Amino acid sequence: MLKNMPKHGQAWPELKTEMINRGSGDAKWREGKTAVYVFNAGEDVARVQKEAYTLYMSENGLGPAAFPSLKQMEDEVIGMGLSLLHAPETGVGSITSGGTDSITMAIKAARDYHRSKHPSPAIQKLNIVAPFSAHPAFDKAAQMMDLELRRIACGPNLLADPAAMSAAIDANTMMIVGSAPCFPYGLIDPIEALGQIAERENKWLHVDACVGGYIAPFVRMNGADIKPFDFEVNGVSSMSADLHKYGYCAKGASSVLFRAEDLMAHMIFDCDGWPGGRMITPTLSGTRPGGAISAAWAVMNYLGIEGYKSKQKMVTDARETIEEGVKALGFEILGTPQVGIVAFSHPTENVFAVYKQMYKRGWFTSLTTEPRSLHLMLSPFHAEVTDIYLMDLKNSLEQVMSGDTDAVTESRYS
Ligand SMILES: *Cc1c(COP(=O)(O)O)cnc(C)c1O
């Protein structure tokens, strides 16, 4: 039922109370019982996000001349991202509104770059070759830009299959894709092998590090043997890395990064054909919330390398504890996760039924469908609730094994 606007305004204290009450039915992320959608890096980080966001909440990143402060903060955030991800001195990038925006804009840049190199009299339908595990943002962008997305089956290890992807490339391929890691399995694709293909075939390789870009560098600094996945690999032309995921920044902030200016130049939209004056926008947005930029700048400087290393250690410690615990219950981990996501299947029991029991116990997490598994995207705060999770999982599994077949019927984000 649509609600009309109230004739007279209401007092803020009452509205605030009502808003807080409305959240009572939401997922209980503050208790650590949610392992999707929210990244909880602790009270102190939340406070920095909030205060830094409100300081520039009214300012607009659309106007760098009016707000040189925001432009400087954006440049510094992008600089930090580029250096963490081993970009050469020529590296450039933009803050976007999120991972979907970053991916869309990287594809737009790659498409226009391809067209500039292959001027063709007839309009060709261009394609993108990506692993089956790549994010739906690629489908969305491909649909918007009338491109074909070729999803190629992963290998038995659930990683992108370089040979199969190579075979799917043709003259109209404008981009190939690897994830670091992919969202469904949390596994980092063989980016070095994809980089070799990109160099050999002279194709644009985009690494989607939306969920890994701001955790993998620190996990590696903490000692994990993570294979090269970023601009360190020569064939990588662009990357997407979300600040509002493991960068622990306020929502509405991602980064799209390019090896060099001549690639990014194809992303920028420069319009003079209207009476309002020339408008130049780097990303999909017109108005760009200043708060998302200022909060990202503040959180990155608040945590610094040591702060991120310790937060990311909490994530990987929680993941390792959970891996041990679920293996002891008979689950099988999909592949070898190295960052913040872990997925695990069960050889005999229906994990969609286990999910239902966990849901009844207050857990809001995810599932994968091929193969069927339980999926967790962990935050530093989860380090405090691994015992409760494993206890609830043990009880849920036992309930399913004793014949409670009540199961969820699908996995969906909507
Ligand atoms: C989250 C995610 C995206 C999309 O990011 P949004 O900020 O939700 O638009 C893309 N790719 C991967 C691997 C992701 O995890």
The ligand as a Gaussian input file, in Angstrom:
#p B3LYP/6-31G(d) Opt

LIG

0 1
 C       30.348000      -7.413000      -4.679000
 C       30.960000      -7.827000      -5.946000
 C       30.703000      -7.126000      -7.132000
 C       29.671000      -6.031000      -7.242000
 O       29.871000      -4.993000      -6.332000
 P       28.657000      -4.073000      -5.836000
 O       29.352000      -3.067000      -4.977000
 O       27.703000      -4.952000      -5.070000
 O       28.017000      -3.457000      -7.028000
 C       31.380000      -7.523000      -8.253000
 N       32.252000      -8.552000      -8.230000
 C       32.498000      -9.252000      -7.108000
 C       33.490000     -10.384000      -7.149000
 C       31.865000      -8.916000      -5.931000
 O       32.088000      -9.630000      -4.819000

